[in-house]
């Protein structure tokens, strides 16, 4: 566990260091704490965009991990030197109250995110939720660790399998979402861990970045330092954060802090002077480009949200034409920068078409809680209704369904009030920006729901979930928030309702490690969680046995594609995993004895193989057997190598 914490810290510090200088330079009037909070998301945006360009030059993510980090840190240092005149006044104006609130929230955020790993069963981080998507990204990461993008397209399937069976699944995925897979490679290298070891913590990093990026955005909406920190904590660890995490939608997870960064960039005051205008152009263009590169499907919604924000500001008379030109130019510059990755446009359209035809079972597997109680689901309240039901002795804490529905309807009313206030608030830009992003999310949900595509509708709702909640919180917690003003009793009720919402989200964050420790799952939630209890992921004994035997290569064969994927990816690196057929060939590589990992039968190894057993756990058995014995056994086995 300590290695994961250290790796996450190293990644966070590198991203923060890479983004600190550019953010300070591009937003010279932004306070020091806001720059510091936005720096990790900005650094991730820079790193992922630069790595994407490098892959297009046919480089590998593994070889670029540390050199790219060093280059971006050097650029950041140069940016800090270029704006050193503004650093002193910014540091002098730092609010100790805001700093303390942010640090306290960060500690709690890390605690909530990491505690399930600390108390959960080994394998929790691999097989929880939608493991198929996890393996998609892990296979892509394994491929980019050593190979350039074009290599697989230049080889026959047989040649790819001969190079390594763990490279084969990535072959069909190299034209989609490969930035997230490559970033997993780089992050694992930076953290000094293997891809399988770090993949879950890699996604947790994005929620830490989301927490940090939400702090200045919520402050810009008018929330106090404690309220902003508490709200950011709830939105980065609460129900919706857990749901997106359990879908294992790496690209969506990675783009969440980038959306918060873009929203803040759109909400900044009009640039003053040529230098600040150039910085704003670069910031906006970089935000658009990074969002597009990391998650292409979300881009139409980003266009709609950003355009709606500018149109409304113009309609309200709050957007001078000169500033409007800066926004439009920033967008066009970001689009021009996508030319090197122009094939992603085709991918975006293909993915939108694909997801619209998603089978009904996807929605039933992942969004049953949403359609069970829509007012509750819109704001992520389901666990208030049944979250305690499987905890021994705690079922009395569950609220009646009708009460949770009323809470959801109350939050809907707060959202409407927040939208009206955002439209009437002449002093703050962030509330209107949050409103347009949220409306884009809600519009996508309504459109696809009415078209009979509940999976896509639920995904659309989850894209900008922090903004939907932020609008409701703004209505209750921002003071003064502008018209329409509420009578004092109604204002107090709004604060209480917002407090109940925040408390409910923190309860959801606390329930997660409780369920992990008891090795059980929520009712009516994401399917397949039980798989991590059915597969023994403690393979230390197998690794030790292979190391003692001095083997260089082995084959993995399993009838379960998830078991094959996990063991093959875990061992491919410390050892060379080869195709089972390669070891069976009379003239195959290696010695006369071969090493093979197979499924463990319920009654243990077959008697005829017992003498060849080298090590085992409850899911796998590692054998060391003569090549001819393996050649005779292989035709009787099922080796399932299609993990998704």
N, C-alpha and C positions, 0 to 999 in steps of 0.2 A: 504493500500500500504506500509506503514512504517513497518508493521509486516513482509511482504514478503522481504523487503530490509534487515531487521535485520536478518531474518532466513537465507537468502542467505549469508550474511556476516559471520554469525556463522559457517555455513557449510564450507565456503571458508577458514576461519581461522583454523578450525579443520583439514581440509585436508592439508593445508599448514604446520601446526605444526607437523602433523604426518609424512609428507614427508621430512621435513627440515633436520633432523638429518641423516636419511638413505642416502639422496642424498649427503650431505656433507661428509659422511664417505665413500660411494662407489665411489665417483668421487673426490678424494682429490686435483686434479689439476684444477678443474672447479672453475671459479670465483664466488665470493659471490653472485653477482646479478644473474648469471645463475642458481646457486643452489636455490636461493630464487624463481626465476621464475618457475623452474621445480618442486619445492616442492609440490604445490597443486596437480599436476597430479600424482606425485609419491605417495602422501598420499592417493589419490583416489584409485590408483592401490592397495596399501597395504590394505586399508579398505575393498574394494570390494572382494579381494581375501580371506582375513581373514573371512569376513562375509559369503562367499560361503562355506568355510570349516565349519563354525559354523552351517550353515543350514544342512550340511551333517551329523552333529552330532545330528540332530533333535532338534536343538535350534530354537528359534524364533527371527526374526529380531527386533521386538519391544523391547524385554527384553535385547538384546545385544547392542542396539544403543549407549548408553552412556558408559557402561563398556568397550566396544571395543574402543571407542574414547579415554577413559582414558588410556587404556593399550597401544595403539599406541603412544599417546603423551609421555608416560613414556619411552617407547622404544626409541623414537626420542631424548628425553633428554639424555638418556644414550649414544646414538650414537654421539651426540654433545660433550659430555664429553670425549668420546674416541678419537675424532679428534680435541680436543681443541687446540693442538699445531699449527694446520694449519689455525685456524679461524682468528687469529690476522693479519697475512700477507694478507689473502684474503680480510678482511674488509678494510685494509689500501689501497688496490689497487682498491677499488670501484670507478668507474667513475661517477662523479656527472651528467655529460651530459646524460649518459645511464640511470641512475636512474630517472632523471627528465623526459626523453622521455618515459620511461616505465610507470611511474605513470600517466603522462598526457594521454597516450593511455588507461590505465586502467579506468580512470575516463570517458573517451569518450565511451569506450566499455560498461561500466555499464549503461551509459546514453542511448545509442542506444538500448540496450537490454531491459531496463526496461520502457522506455518511452511509448511504445504501451500499456502496462498494465496500465500506469498512465492515459492515455487519452482515452483508448478504453472503449467500453461498457462492463458492467459486464457480464462474460461468454466468453469473448474473449479468455481467457486462457484455457477454457475447450473444446470448440467446434470449435475452429479455425482449419481448415485443416482436418486431418484424425483422428477424435475423436475416432473411433473404436480402433485404436492402443493405444490411451491414456487410454481408459477404460480397455484394456487388462492389461496394467501395473498397473493401479490403483486397479483392482480386485486382482491381484497377491499381491500387496502391502498390501491390506486390509487383505488378508489371512495370510501372514507372520507376520503381526503385532501381532497376538495372537496364531497362530497355527504352529506346526512343519510340515515339508514337507510331512512326511509319514502319517500324520493324515488322510488326505482326501482319500488316497489309502486304508486305513483300514476301512473306513466307507461306508455304502450304500448311494446312492444319496439322499434317503429320510432322512437319519440321518444328512447328511450335510445341507440339506435345513432346517431341524428342528433347527439346530444350528444357522442358519442365511442364508437367501436367498442371501445375498451379498457374501457369500463364494462359492456359486455354480458355477458361471462362471469361477472361478480360477481353478476348479477341472480338467478341460481339458487342462490347460495351465501349470501345475506344472512341467512338464518335459522340458520346453523350456524357455529360456530367464528369468529365475527366479532370476538371480543375479540382473538385473536392477530393477525388481519389489521390491526385498528385499532392495536394496539401496534406493529406493524411500521411503520405510517405515522408514529406519534408518535416512535418511536426514530430513524427516518430523518431526520425534521425536527430532532430534538435534535442529531443528529450532523452535520447539514448536508449529507447525501448523498441521492441519489435512491433510490427504493425498490429497484430492481434492484441498484444498487451495494451497498446495505447489507443485503440480505435474508440473506445467508449469515452475515455478522458478527453480525446480530441473534440468530441461533440460537447462535452461539458465546458470546454474552453470557450465555446461560442456563447454559452449562457452567462459566463463571467463577463465576457466582452459586452453582452447585451445589458447586463446590470450596470456596468460602468457608463455605457453610452446613453442609457436612459436617464441617468442622474442630471446632466445638464439640460436635457430636453424637457424633463418634467419641471426643473427649476425655471426654464424659460416659459413654461405654461403658467407659472405663478405659484407653484407649490413651495412650501417652506422646506428647509434642509431636511428635517426629520421626516416630513411627509414624502418628499421626493425619494429619500433613501428607502423608506418602508415600502413605497409603491413599487420602486424598481426591484426591490427584493421579492415582492409578491409576484411580479410579472415574469421574473427570471427563474423562479423556483416553484411556482404554483401549478394549478391543474393544467393549463394549456401548455406550459413549458414541459411538463412531464409527458403530456400526450404527444407533442411533436417529437420529443426525445425518444419515446417508445415506438413511434412509427419508423424511427431510424432514418429519417429523411435528411441525410447529411447536408445536402445542398440547401434545403430550406433552413435547417438549423444554422448553417454558416452565414446565410444572408440576413438573418434577423438583426444582428448588430449593425450591419451595413445599411439596413432600412432606417434604423434610428439615427445613424450618422447622416444619411441623406436628408431626413426630415429636419434635423438640426441645421444642416447647411442651407436648406431652403428657407429656414426661419430666421437666419441671421439678418441684422440691420443692413441697409443698403451700403455697399462699399463706398468709401470716401477716398478719392484719389486713384491715380492710374495703377500704382503698385498694388493697392488692395483689390482693385477690380481684376487685375491679372490673377491674383491669388484666389479670388472667388471663382473665376472661370476654371482654374485648375481644380479647385475643390469640388465644384459641381460636376465637372467632366469626369473626375476620378471616381466619384460616388456612383454615377450612372454606369460607368464602365465596369466597376467592380461588381455591382449588383447583377449586371447582365452576364458577366463572365462566370460568376459563381452559381447563378440559378436562372436559366434562360426563361423558364415558364412564368416566372413572376414579373417579367418585364412589362407585358401589356398593362398589368395592374399598376405598376410604378408610373408608367406613362400617363395613365388615366388619372391617378392621384395627383401627380405633379402638375399636369395641365389644369385640372380642376382647381387646384390651389391658386394658380396664377390667374385663372379666369375670375374666380371669386374675389380675389384681392383687387383685380382691375375693376370689377363691377362695383365693389364697395368704395372705389376711389382711393385705395391705399397702395397702389402700385404705379409709380411713375413710369413713363415709357422707357426712360434710360435704364432703370433697374430691371424692367421686363426684358429689355434687350440683353442684359447680362445673363439672366436666367435662360433665355432661349439659346444664346450663344454657348453657354455651358453645356446645355443638353446636346446641341449639334456637335460640339467638340467631342463630347463623350461618344456620340454615335460615330463620328469620324474615326475615333481611336479603335472602334470595334472592327475596322476593316481587316486587320490581320487575323481576326477570328471570325470572318464573315460566314463561314460554314455553320456557325451556331444559329444563324437566322433560320436555316432549314431545320435544324434540330428543334428550335423553339416551336415551329409550326407542327412538326411531326409529334412532339410531345403533347401539345395541346390537343391534337386530334386523337392521340392514343388515350389520354386520360379521360376524354369525353366518352370513350367507349369502354371505360373500366367496368368490370363485372360487378353485379350487385353485391357479391360476397365481400368485396373490399369494404364497402360501407358497413355491412353487417359486422365485419371483423373489427373495425376501428372506430366507427361513429355511432354505434347503437345508443350510447349514452346521450348523444346530441339529439337524436330524433325521439328518444324516450320522453324528453322534457325540454322543449325548445327554449323557452325563456331562461331556464336554468343553464342549458348548454351554451347559449350565446356568451355568457360571462364565466363559464367554467365553474359552475357551482355543484356538479353532480355528487361530489364526495361529501358534501354537507348532508345529502339525503341518505347515502348508504355507505359512506366511507368507513364507519366504525363497525359495520355489521359482522365482519369476520374476525374482529379482535376480541378475544375472550374477555367477557365482563364489561365491554365498552359499548355494546350495541345501543344502550340508552342515550348515547350522545347523538345518534342520528336524528335529524329533523324530519318532521312529516313532509311528504312530497308537496302538499298544498302550500306549506310555509316556504319551502325552497322556491316554488313557482312564484309566490308573491315577492320574494326577494329579487328574483330575476326580473319580474315586471317593474319593480321599483328601480332597479339599475337601468332598465330600458328608459324609464321616465327621466332618470338622471342624465342618461346619454342625450336624450332630446333637449333637455335643459342646457346641457353642455354645448350642444350644437348651436342653439340659439345664442348663448353667451359668446361663443367663439365668433359667430358672425357679427356680433355687436361690440366686440372687444377691440378698440382702436389702438391699444397700447402693446398688445402682444400678438406675435405672428404664429407662434408655435401651436396655440389651440386650434386655429383654423387649419393648419397643416395636418395636425393629428386627425381632425374631423374628415378631411378629404381622403386621407389614407384609409381611415376606418370605413368611410362610405364606399370606397373602391372594394374593400374586402366584403362588406355586406352586400353590395350589388352583385359581386361574383357569386356569393352564396345563394342569393335569391334567384338569379338567372339560371344557374345550373340545377337548383332544386326544382324549379318550375319545369325545367326541361327533362326531369326524370333522371338526373345524374347526381345522386346523393354523395358519392365519393368525391367528385370534383367540387361539389358545393361545400362539403366539409373542409376540404383542403383550402379552398379560397377563403373561407372564414378564418382559418388558422394562420394565413399568411401575415396579416397585420393585426393579430389579436392584441398586442400591447397598446396599439393606438385606440382601439375600441374601448378598452378599459380606461385609458388615459383621459378620454373625453368625459366619461362619467366621473372620474376622480377630480378632474378640473372643475366640474360643476359644483362639487361639494367642498373641495379643499382649497381652491385658489381664492385668495382674498386680497383686495376686492376683485371680483371677477367680471364686473360690468353688468349691464342689464341683460335679461330681466332680473331684477333683484327679488329675493324671496323674503316673505315675512320671517321674523325671527324664529318662530316655532318650526316653520318649514325648513329653514336653513339648518337648524339643529337636527332635524330629522334626516336631512341630506348627509350631514356629517356622520351621524350614527350609521346610516346605510352604507356609506363608504367605508367606515370602520369595520362593519360586519363583513363586507366584501374582502377587505385586506386580511382580516382575521381568518376568513374561510380559506383564502389562498395559502396563508402560512400554516393552517391546519393541514391542508393537502400536502404541503412540503414536509411537514413532520410525520404524516402518515406513511410516506414512502419508506423511510428507513425502518419504521415499525413493522411494516409488512415484509420487508426484506429480511429482517432479523427472524421473523417467525416462519419464513419460507412459504408464504401464502400470497395470494393476489386479491386485488379488488374485485368485487362482483360487477357485472355488466360493464366491463372495461375492455381493454385491448386483448384480443385472443393471443394464444401461443406463448404466454408468459411461462407456462408450466414446463416448456421444453428445457429450460436451464436447470430444472430439477431432475430431468430424465437422462441427461448426458453428463458423465463424469469428466469434468474439465481439469482435474488435478493430474497433470501428465508429467510431473517432476520425476517420478520413478522411471517412466519410459525414457525421458531425456538422459537421466543418469546412466541407465543401462546401455543406451546407444553410445554414450561417451566412454564408458568403461570398455565396451567392445571395440572401440576404435573404428567404428564404421564411418564411411563417408557418404553413403547413400542408402536409401530405403524406399519401399513402395508403400502406399496407403490405399487400402481397398475397403469400402463400406457400402452397405446397401442403403444407408441413410445419407443423403447428400449434405446435410448440415454437419454430420459427424465427420464425413470425409473432408469437408471444407475446413472445419476447425482444426483437425489434427494436421492436415496437410499444410495449411498456412502457418501453423504454430511451429512445425518442424522444419519447414523449407526456409533455410537461412542458416541456423546452426548446423543443419545437415542438408544434403541434397535429396529432395523428393523426386523420384523418377516414376515413369509410367510402369504399372504392374507388368505389362507385356514385355517391356524392355528387360526386366530381370529374368523373365522366363525363357528368353531366347538362348539357345545353346552357346551362341557366340556373344552373348550380352556382356556388358561391362562388369568389372568387379571380380571377386573371388568365386570359388565354387559354391560357397555358402552365401545366401542372400538374407536380407533383413526385411520383414514385412509386418505391417500393423493391420490387424483385421478386427472386425466386430467381435466382441466377447459374447459367446452364446450364453443363454440363461443358465445353463448347467455348467459353464466353464468350458475350457478348450476341449475339443474332441480328443478321445484317447489316442488316436493315431498321431496327433500333433503335440501331445503333452510333453513329449521329450524334447521338443524344439522351443518350448516357451522360454522367453528371456525376461519378460516383465509384463505386468498387466495392472489395469484398474477395473472398475465395474463396467466400463464401456468398451475398452480396447484390450487387445492382447498383442504384444510384440513378440514375433517369432524370429528365430535364426535357424534356417533350414537349408538343406542342400538345394541347389538350383533345380535339379530334376524333380524333387518333391514338389517344389513350387510350381513348376511347369505342369505337373499332373493335377494340381489342386486348382489352379486358376480357372479352368473352364467351368468349374462347378460353382464359382462365386459370382455374386452380383456386385459390380462396382459402379455406383451411381455418382456421376460427376456433374450433375446439373443442379446447382444449388438454388436456382431461382426460376 
